[in-house]
Amino acid sequence: MVLLKVDSTKIEIQAIKAKKAAKRLSILSTEEKNQALTLLADQLEAKVEDILKANEIDIKYGRIEGYSEAYLDRLTLTRERVFDFTSGLREVAKLPDPVGDTLSKWTLDNGLLVKKVCVPLGVIGMIYEARPNVTVDATGLALKSGNAILLKGGSSAIFSNKAIFKVIQETLDKTAIHREAVQLIESTDRIATQQLFTMKEHIDVLIPRGGASLIYSVVNEATVPILETGVGNCHLYIDREADVEKALNILVNAKTDRPAVCNAVETAIIHLDWLEHNKQALIKTLKDHNISVHADKKAAAVIPGAELANVEDWATEYLSLDLAIKTVTSVEEAIEHIDKYGTKHSEAIITENCKTAKKFMDLVDAAAIYHNASTRFTDGGALGLGAEIGISTQKLHARGPMGLAELTTTKYIMTGNGHIR
């Protein structure tokens, strides 16, 4: 890991410049913002080889540091992944601009006109780990919603982030958006992150995106308001009336498509009746996809090679091909388990019984609930948001995938004709 020392004065200057740029950005037209995002997508694609070379350096250092394969997967960029996030930028450019939307309006008895409108948050402080794609996704969403952004990526992705940021700066110079609307804190020192926590006079909101320790630190130490993203200890409940093919296909997708992401399933809760009738199909599926099982006593008794689970397994976000399996005798028992160990991220039920599904969806407390579908859809792009800046698991202001609308707040605007009270 390369340690780049912190310069606290420089970071404060960056935040001050972002604040000034946010004022100018907030009044730009939708067309001006869209043109900038489209051009940025073009330029990132044109510079893809430079970005991939920088990413190779991060991967090299990551292997020296002994990062897990799951972590390296989140860190790795490929041509396909670069083109995925440039496609996301173009999708964001096509989406309706929430800034200036009138959410409601009314006229008081005295003739005073009241309007409630959407306005940008101002300056977003984005703190994130590993994923270089967040540098682009967060920038695109911030700019389209009229916000300046101060980016603080993790040390593991510093070379990738600097290469991407260089393209962003060069591109913004050719647009109506001032380059100072996007700032990258290049210091890899933890002190730089802690400084962001307390710059309330310059930063309007912090968004932490990463592991549990990062989010815990931000929530407990920050004086700046937070839009909290959450750890994904996600569950898939296979009900006694679950279709076998649907259940197994969804389980495979939710666990193996990209095991290292926050919307991957970590625990399968299986009704004992379903397990008894379909254990051979389940065993074959788990074996065919190299899924390592940590099971309770009843499941471990019928699944060859299963490791006996302990309390820690129920609370673990594996981010790998490990899967915890818990057996239950009712949907109520499944809900109770999720209430105890879930992180309010994404939960799913597989069943052909609509009443059971409704009970599950009504009573499980999470940002995203699925019936007969994979939790992998908890993603801004997959849900038609173009991209997302994170998955919020809190309940105030925003919950679930945070797209453009979630990066705005409201302002009341009153128009009178000499009105006094």
C-alpha positions as CSV (number, residue, x, y, z in Angstrom):
1,M,0.0,0.0,0.0
2,V,1.3,3.5,-0.9
3,L,0.8,6.0,1.9
4,L,0.2,9.6,0.7
5,K,0.4,12.0,3.6
6,V,-2.4,14.2,4.6
7,D,-2.4,18.0,4.0
8,S,-5.3,19.3,6.1
9,T,-5.1,22.8,4.7
10,K,-5.3,21.5,1.1
11,I,-8.4,19.4,2.0
12,E,-10.2,22.3,3.5
13,I,-9.4,24.4,0.4
14,Q,-10.8,21.6,-1.8
15,A,-14.0,21.6,0.2
16,I,-14.3,25.4,0.0
17,K,-13.8,25.3,-3.7
18,A,-16.4,22.6,-4.0
19,K,-18.9,24.7,-2.1
20,K,-18.4,27.6,-4.5
21,A,-18.7,25.3,-7.5
22,A,-21.9,23.9,-6.1
23,K,-23.5,27.3,-6.3
24,R,-22.7,27.6,-10.0
25,L,-23.7,24.0,-10.7
26,S,-27.1,24.3,-9.0
27,I,-28.4,26.7,-11.6
28,L,-27.1,24.9,-14.8
29,S,-29.6,23.7,-17.2
30,T,-30.4,20.0,-17.6
31,E,-29.0,20.1,-21.1
32,E,-25.7,21.5,-19.9
33,K,-25.4,18.7,-17.3
34,N,-26.4,16.0,-19.7
35,Q,-23.8,17.1,-22.3
36,A,-21.1,17.0,-19.6
37,L,-22.1,13.4,-18.6
38,T,-22.2,12.2,-22.2
39,L,-18.8,13.7,-23.0
40,L,-17.4,12.2,-19.8
41,A,-18.6,8.8,-20.8
42,D,-16.9,9.2,-24.2
43,Q,-13.6,10.4,-22.7
44,L,-13.5,7.5,-20.1
45,E,-13.9,5.0,-22.9
46,A,-11.2,6.8,-25.0
47,K,-8.8,6.6,-22.0
48,V,-9.7,3.0,-20.9
49,E,-6.2,1.7,-21.4
50,D,-4.7,4.3,-19.1
51,I,-7.3,3.5,-16.5
52,L,-6.7,-0.3,-16.7
53,K,-2.9,0.2,-16.4
54,A,-3.4,2.3,-13.3
55,N,-5.8,-0.4,-11.9
56,E,-3.1,-3.1,-12.5
57,I,-0.8,-1.2,-10.1
58,D,-3.6,-1.3,-7.4
59,I,-4.1,-5.0,-8.0
60,K,-0.3,-5.6,-7.7
61,Y,-0.2,-3.8,-4.4
62,G,-3.4,-5.6,-3.3
63,R,-1.8,-9.0,-3.8
64,I,1.3,-7.9,-1.9
65,E,-0.9,-6.8,0.9
66,G,-2.7,-10.2,0.9
67,Y,-6.2,-8.9,0.1
68,S,-8.9,-11.6,-0.2
69,E,-10.1,-12.7,-3.6
70,A,-13.5,-11.1,-2.8
71,Y,-11.8,-7.8,-2.1
72,L,-9.6,-8.0,-5.2
73,D,-12.8,-8.6,-7.3
74,R,-14.3,-5.4,-6.0
75,L,-11.1,-3.6,-6.8
76,T,-10.5,-5.0,-10.3
77,L,-11.5,-3.1,-13.4
78,T,-11.8,-4.7,-16.8
79,R,-12.7,-3.2,-20.2
80,E,-16.3,-4.5,-19.7
81,R,-16.6,-3.0,-16.2
82,V,-15.3,0.4,-17.5
83,F,-17.9,0.3,-20.3
84,D,-20.5,-0.6,-17.8
85,F,-20.0,2.5,-15.7
86,T,-19.8,4.7,-18.9
87,S,-23.1,3.2,-19.9
88,G,-24.4,4.1,-16.5
89,L,-23.4,7.7,-17.1
90,R,-25.3,7.8,-20.4
91,E,-28.3,6.3,-18.6
92,V,-28.2,9.0,-15.9
93,A,-28.0,11.7,-18.6
94,K,-31.3,10.3,-20.1
95,L,-33.1,10.3,-16.7
96,P,-35.4,13.2,-15.7
97,D,-33.7,16.0,-13.8
98,P,-35.3,16.3,-10.3
99,V,-33.8,19.7,-9.7
100,G,-36.5,22.4,-9.8
101,D,-39.4,20.0,-9.8
102,T,-42.4,21.3,-8.0
103,L,-43.6,18.6,-5.6
104,S,-46.6,20.5,-4.4
105,K,-48.1,24.0,-4.4
106,W,-51.1,25.7,-2.9
107,T,-52.5,29.2,-2.3
108,L,-53.4,30.3,1.2
109,D,-56.7,32.1,2.0
110,N,-54.8,35.3,2.1
111,G,-53.5,34.8,-1.5
112,L,-49.9,33.8,-0.6
113,L,-48.6,31.2,-3.1
114,V,-46.6,28.3,-1.5
115,K,-44.5,25.9,-3.5
116,K,-42.4,23.0,-2.4
117,V,-39.5,22.4,-4.9
118,C,-36.5,20.0,-5.2
119,V,-33.1,21.5,-4.8
120,P,-29.6,20.0,-4.7
121,L,-28.1,19.0,-1.3
122,G,-25.0,21.1,-2.0
123,V,-21.7,19.4,-1.4
124,I,-21.5,15.6,-1.0
125,G,-18.6,14.0,0.8
126,M,-18.3,10.5,-0.6
127,I,-16.1,8.0,1.5
128,Y,-15.7,4.6,-0.1
129,E,-13.5,1.5,-0.2
130,A,-12.1,-0.6,-3.0
131,R,-14.5,0.0,-5.9
132,P,-13.1,2.5,-8.4
133,N,-16.4,2.4,-10.3
134,V,-17.9,4.4,-7.4
135,T,-15.7,7.3,-8.5
136,V,-17.6,7.5,-11.7
137,D,-21.1,6.5,-10.5
138,A,-21.0,9.0,-7.6
139,T,-19.7,11.8,-9.8
140,G,-22.4,11.3,-12.5
141,L,-25.2,11.2,-10.0
142,A,-23.9,14.2,-8.0
143,L,-23.5,16.4,-11.1
144,K,-26.8,15.5,-12.7
145,S,-28.6,16.3,-9.4
146,G,-26.7,19.6,-9.1
147,N,-24.3,18.7,-6.4
148,A,-20.6,19.2,-6.1
149,I,-18.7,16.1,-4.7
150,L,-15.6,15.5,-2.6
151,L,-14.4,12.0,-3.2
152,K,-12.3,10.1,-0.7
153,G,-11.6,6.6,-2.0
154,G,-9.7,3.9,-0.2
155,S,-5.9,3.5,-0.3
156,S,-6.3,0.2,-2.2
157,A,-7.7,2.0,-5.3
158,I,-5.7,5.2,-5.2
159,F,-4.0,4.7,-8.6
160,S,-7.3,3.8,-10.3
161,N,-9.1,6.7,-8.8
162,K,-6.4,9.2,-9.7
163,A,-6.5,8.0,-13.4
164,I,-10.3,8.3,-13.5
165,F,-10.2,11.7,-11.7
166,K,-7.7,13.0,-14.3
167,V,-10.1,12.2,-17.1
168,I,-13.0,13.8,-15.1
169,Q,-11.0,17.0,-14.6
170,E,-9.9,17.2,-18.3
171,T,-13.4,16.6,-19.5
172,L,-15.1,19.1,-17.2
173,D,-12.8,21.8,-18.6
174,K,-14.7,21.3,-21.9
175,T,-18.1,21.7,-20.3
176,A,-20.3,24.2,-18.5
177,I,-19.5,22.4,-15.2
178,H,-16.5,23.8,-13.4
179,R,-13.8,21.3,-12.6
180,E,-13.9,22.2,-9.0
181,A,-17.3,20.7,-8.7
182,V,-15.5,17.3,-8.4
183,Q,-12.6,17.0,-6.0
184,L,-10.5,13.9,-5.2
185,I,-8.7,13.7,-1.8
186,E,-5.5,11.9,-2.9
187,S,-4.1,11.4,0.6
188,T,-4.4,7.8,1.7
189,D,-3.9,8.7,5.4
190,R,-6.9,7.9,7.6
191,I,-6.6,11.4,9.1
192,A,-7.9,12.7,5.8
193,T,-11.0,10.7,6.2
194,Q,-11.5,11.8,9.8
195,Q,-11.1,15.4,8.7
196,L,-14.1,15.0,6.3
197,F,-16.2,13.9,9.3
198,T,-16.0,17.3,10.9
199,M,-16.1,19.8,8.0
200,K,-19.8,20.7,8.6
201,E,-19.4,24.3,7.4
202,H,-18.3,23.1,3.9
203,I,-19.9,19.7,3.4
204,D,-23.7,19.2,3.5
205,V,-23.9,15.4,3.7
206,L,-21.6,12.4,4.0
207,I,-22.2,9.1,2.3
208,P,-20.0,6.2,3.5
209,R,-19.9,3.2,1.3
210,G,-17.8,0.2,2.3
211,G,-17.4,-2.4,5.1
212,A,-19.0,-2.4,8.5
213,S,-15.9,-0.8,10.2
214,L,-15.9,2.2,7.8
215,I,-19.6,2.8,8.2
216,Y,-19.4,2.4,12.0
217,S,-16.6,4.9,12.2
218,V,-18.5,7.5,10.1
219,V,-21.7,7.1,12.0
220,N,-20.1,7.4,15.4
221,E,-17.5,10.1,14.7
222,A,-19.0,12.4,12.1
223,T,-20.5,15.8,12.8
224,V,-21.6,16.2,9.2
225,P,-25.1,14.8,8.5
226,I,-25.0,11.2,7.1
227,L,-26.8,9.2,4.4
228,E,-25.9,5.8,5.8
229,T,-25.4,2.9,3.5
230,G,-25.5,-0.6,5.0
231,V,-23.8,-3.9,5.2
232,G,-25.6,-6.6,3.3
233,N,-26.3,-9.7,5.4
234,C,-29.1,-10.7,3.0
235,H,-31.5,-13.7,3.3
236,L,-33.4,-16.0,0.9
237,Y,-36.3,-17.8,2.5
238,I,-37.4,-20.9,0.6
239,D,-40.9,-21.6,1.8
240,R,-42.6,-25.0,2.0
241,E,-44.6,-24.0,-1.1
242,A,-41.7,-22.8,-3.2
243,D,-41.3,-23.9,-6.8
244,V,-38.1,-26.1,-6.9
245,E,-36.7,-24.7,-10.2
246,K,-37.4,-21.1,-9.2
247,A,-35.9,-21.6,-5.7
248,L,-32.7,-23.2,-6.9
249,N,-32.1,-20.8,-9.9
250,I,-32.7,-17.8,-7.6
251,L,-30.4,-19.2,-4.9
252,V,-27.6,-19.7,-7.4
253,N,-28.0,-16.3,-8.9
254,A,-28.2,-14.5,-5.6
255,K,-25.2,-16.3,-4.1
256,T,-22.8,-16.9,-7.1
257,D,-23.4,-14.1,-9.7
258,R,-21.1,-11.7,-7.8
259,P,-20.5,-13.1,-4.3
260,A,-18.5,-10.0,-3.1
261,V,-21.3,-7.5,-3.5
262,C,-23.7,-6.3,-0.8
263,N,-26.9,-7.6,-2.4
264,A,-25.6,-11.2,-2.6
265,V,-27.4,-13.7,-0.3
266,E,-25.5,-14.8,2.7
267,T,-28.1,-17.1,4.4
268,A,-30.6,-19.4,2.9
269,I,-33.5,-20.1,5.3
270,I,-35.2,-23.3,4.2
271,H,-38.5,-24.7,5.4
272,L,-38.0,-28.3,6.7
273,D,-40.8,-29.7,4.5
274,W,-39.2,-28.3,1.4
275,L,-35.8,-29.5,2.3
276,E,-37.1,-33.0,3.0
277,H,-38.7,-33.3,-0.4
278,N,-36.0,-31.5,-2.4
279,K,-32.7,-32.3,-0.6
280,Q,-31.1,-34.2,-3.5
281,A,-31.7,-31.3,-6.0
282,L,-30.4,-28.8,-3.4
283,I,-27.3,-30.9,-2.7
284,K,-26.5,-31.2,-6.4
285,T,-27.0,-27.5,-7.0
286,L,-24.7,-26.6,-4.1
287,K,-22.0,-29.0,-5.3
288,D,-22.3,-27.9,-9.0
289,H,-21.6,-24.3,-8.0
290,N,-18.9,-24.9,-5.4
291,I,-20.9,-23.4,-2.6
292,S,-19.5,-24.0,0.8
293,V,-22.2,-24.6,3.4
294,H,-22.4,-23.6,7.1
295,A,-25.6,-25.3,8.3
296,D,-27.6,-25.8,11.4
297,K,-27.9,-29.4,12.8
298,K,-30.9,-30.4,10.7
299,A,-29.5,-29.1,7.4
300,A,-26.0,-30.4,8.2
301,A,-27.4,-33.9,8.7
302,V,-28.6,-34.1,5.1
303,I,-26.0,-32.0,3.2
304,P,-22.7,-33.8,2.7
305,G,-19.6,-31.8,3.7
306,A,-21.6,-29.1,5.5
307,E,-19.8,-27.4,8.3
308,L,-21.9,-27.0,11.5
309,A,-22.9,-23.3,11.8
310,N,-22.5,-21.2,14.9
311,V,-24.0,-17.9,15.9
312,E,-21.3,-15.9,14.1
313,D,-22.3,-17.5,10.8
314,W,-25.8,-16.1,11.0
315,A,-24.4,-12.6,11.3
316,T,-21.6,-12.9,8.8
317,E,-21.4,-11.1,5.4
318,Y,-19.2,-13.7,3.8
319,L,-18.7,-11.9,0.4
320,S,-17.6,-15.3,-1.0
321,L,-19.1,-18.6,-2.1
322,D,-19.8,-19.5,1.6
323,L,-23.5,-19.9,2.5
324,A,-25.2,-20.3,5.8
325,I,-28.3,-22.5,5.9
326,K,-31.0,-22.2,8.6
327,T,-34.0,-24.6,8.7
328,V,-37.4,-23.4,10.0
329,T,-40.9,-24.8,10.3
330,S,-42.9,-21.6,9.4
331,V,-42.6,-18.2,7.8
332,E,-42.9,-16.6,11.2
333,E,-39.8,-18.4,12.3
334,A,-38.0,-17.2,9.2
335,I,-39.0,-13.6,9.9
336,E,-37.8,-13.9,13.5
337,H,-34.4,-15.1,12.3
338,I,-34.2,-12.1,9.8
339,D,-35.3,-9.7,12.5
340,K,-32.4,-10.9,14.7
341,Y,-29.6,-11.1,12.2
342,G,-30.6,-9.1,9.1
343,T,-29.0,-5.7,8.3
344,K,-32.2,-4.2,6.7
345,H,-30.7,-4.4,3.2
346,S,-32.4,-7.0,0.9
347,E,-34.5,-10.0,1.8
348,A,-36.4,-12.5,-0.4
349,I,-39.0,-15.2,-0.2
350,I,-39.6,-17.9,-2.7
351,T,-43.2,-19.3,-2.5
352,E,-46.2,-19.9,-4.7
353,N,-48.5,-19.0,-1.7
354,C,-49.4,-15.3,-2.1
355,K,-50.7,-15.0,1.5
356,T,-47.4,-16.3,2.8
357,A,-45.5,-13.9,0.5
358,K,-47.6,-10.9,1.7
359,K,-47.0,-11.7,5.3
360,F,-43.3,-11.9,4.7
361,M,-43.2,-8.7,2.7
362,D,-45.3,-6.8,5.2
363,L,-43.4,-7.9,8.3
364,V,-39.8,-8.0,7.2
365,D,-38.1,-4.7,7.9
366,A,-35.6,-4.1,5.0
367,A,-34.9,-1.5,2.3
368,A,-35.7,-4.0,-0.4
369,I,-38.0,-7.1,-0.3
370,Y,-38.4,-9.6,-3.1
371,H,-41.0,-12.3,-3.9
372,N,-39.8,-15.0,-6.3
373,A,-36.8,-12.8,-7.5
374,S,-33.1,-12.5,-6.7
375,T,-31.8,-10.0,-4.3
376,R,-29.2,-9.0,-6.9
377,F,-31.7,-6.5,-8.3
378,T,-31.0,-4.1,-5.4
379,D,-28.9,-2.0,-7.6
380,G,-29.5,1.4,-9.1
381,G,-28.9,0.3,-12.7
382,A,-30.9,-2.8,-12.4
383,L,-33.9,-0.9,-11.0
384,G,-33.9,1.7,-13.7
385,L,-32.1,4.5,-11.8
386,G,-29.2,4.5,-14.2
387,A,-26.7,4.2,-11.3
388,E,-26.8,4.6,-7.6
389,I,-24.5,6.3,-5.0
390,G,-25.2,3.5,-2.5
391,I,-27.9,1.5,-0.8
392,S,-29.4,3.3,2.2
393,T,-30.6,1.0,5.0
394,Q,-31.7,3.9,7.3
395,K,-35.2,5.3,7.4
396,L,-34.8,9.1,7.3
397,H,-34.7,11.0,4.0
398,A,-33.7,8.0,1.7
399,R,-34.0,4.2,1.8
400,G,-32.9,1.6,-0.7
401,P,-30.9,2.5,-3.9
402,M,-30.1,6.2,-3.8
403,G,-30.4,7.7,-7.3
404,L,-31.0,11.3,-8.4
405,A,-34.1,12.1,-6.4
406,E,-32.4,10.9,-3.2
407,L,-29.6,13.4,-3.8
408,T,-32.0,16.4,-3.5
409,T,-33.7,18.0,-0.7
410,T,-36.6,20.5,-0.7
411,K,-37.1,24.2,-0.4
412,Y,-40.3,26.1,0.3
413,I,-40.8,29.1,-2.0
414,M,-43.4,31.7,-1.2
415,T,-44.7,34.4,-3.6
416,G,-46.8,37.3,-2.3
417,N,-47.9,40.8,-3.1
418,G,-47.0,42.8,-0.1
419,H,-48.2,40.1,2.3
420,I,-47.5,40.7,6.0
421,R,-48.5,38.7,9.1
